[in-house]
Amino acid sequence: MVMGCVGLGQQSMNSTMITYFLSNDLRQKWSVVILYKLNQWIMLNNYAYAYWLSMYQSRA
């Protein structure tokens, strides 16, 4: 449930930021690349946190 909420908030924030970047300046393609890499890193952290949380809860 928590994972779903996090994913939903993540998705809406990402689409807004990507739209902002694209409408802001199409010449700055590097900013889109950086955003994409940052998004990958954030998603990786979310999965790692969810995994750790599930392990911690199963142990308790």
N, C-alpha and C positions, 0 to 999 in steps of 0.2 A: 504493500500500500504506500509506504513512504517512498519507495523506489519509483512508483508510478507518478507520485506528486512531483518529485524531484525532476524526473524525466520531462514531465509536462511543462514545468516552469523553465527548464533548460531550453526546450524546443522553442517556446514562444520568444524567449530572450534572444536566442540565436537568430531566428528569422528576422526579428526587428533590427538587430545589429547588422546583419548582412544586407538588408534592404537599405539601411542608413549608409553603409559603406559604398554600396553600388550607386545610390542616387547622389551621394556626396561628391565623389570624384572617381570616374572610371579610369583615369590615367594612373591612379595609385593602386596598381594591381598587387603590389607587395603587401599592402595593408590587408587585402583579402586573403592572401597566402598566410600571413601572420595570424589572422583571425581563425583560419582553418586549422592551423597547427595548434593554436591555443585551445580551440574547441576540442581537438583530439585529446590533448593533455587533460583537460577538464573532465571529459568523458571517462578517460582511463582512471582518473582519481575517483570519480563517482563509483565505478565498478569495484575498484579496490576497497573503497570505504564500505560499500554494500556487502562485499565478501567478508570483510573483517567483522562487520556488525553481525552478520548471520553466524559466523563462527563463535563470536562472543556470546550471542544469545543462546546458542545450542549448548554451550558449556555451562551457562548459569543455571 
